[in-house]
Amino acid sequence: MYKCYNFKRFLVLLSCDIVAFFLIMLIIHSNFGGKNEGVAGIFNSQAEDSEKVFLPVIMYHSILPDTSQSTEFIVTPETIENDLKYLKENGYETVLPVDLVNFVDYNVPLPKKPVMITLDDGNYNNISYLFPILEKYDMCANINIVGEYSEFFSENGEEHIEKYSYLTWEDITALSKTGRIEIGNHTYNLHSNNERRGCSKFSYETESEYRKLLFSDIGKLQNVLYEKCSLKPTTFAYPFGYISDESIPVLKEMGFRVTLTCYEKPNYITRDSDCLYGINRYNRPNNLSTEKFMSKILA
């Protein structure tokens, strides 16, 4: 029933297997050019692919209840609550820019279905209408401040009017202490759709001149936020989405880790820190139902 064991035959077969293994390793090594050598390279590559995290990002601006004032950049509290309720019911969890940095730098995991809520300009109605909704659904958001606007309303001492008031330094400090809001920089005085187009670089401007401009404006808001609110934002939102490649090294030099654009495209977050420079966002107009808008950004 049983055959005798041939030890010499075993040694021959074992030798053939060893030679074949080393030939395969040599081929793999040459194909991968010495990077992530051999089988380890394959597994590392697969691991990197598996860590691409899909991240939809929504961009809001002002929030007002009067539907006659609703525009491409003004939504009603009902609209934003419907949006957040939809996200909550479909298993999405909000993250902040700092969570993306922690994922890249320290391997802190992101939720299974992350989503980021952002608001530009620092309208006062972000407190009165948005914040209670965030608390209701246990969510968080990023608000990007325009320094000149906040400076004006901090200094004039007028009573807040939700239609046109902006967050004061006191408001910003209070919001940041809640743990639900991360403050970002939206320039001090470059939020204008004029000849420069936000903080983009003029074609005739030297890199040195452009660097000086960014430090004098964006750097100024960084300093004021630190002085008035004890904050040093690491997120920068480009005004009107105008981007110049020359801005990236300067923003990195100033300590920014995340930049936000207005390109309406999906994001895939990896362990590469460069993926955080140029986060795409979908602007939220008021003329779409929540279902239709979400089908656009979550597809």
Secondary structure, 3 states (H helix, E strand, C coil): CCCCCCHHHHHHHHHHHHHHHHHHHHHHHHHCCCCCCHHHHHHHHHHHHHCCEEECEEEECEECCCHHHCCCCEECHHHHHHHHHHHHHCCCEECCHHHHHHHHHHCCCCCCCEEEEEEEECECHHHHHHHHHHHHHCCCEEEEECHHHHHHHHHHCCCCCCCCCECCHHHHHHHHHCCCEEEEECCCCCCCCCCCCCCCCCCCCCHHHHHHHHHHHHHHHHHHHHHHHCCCCCEEECHHHCCCCCHHHHHHHCCCCEEECCCCCCEEECCCHHHHEEECCEECCCCCCHHHHHHHHCC
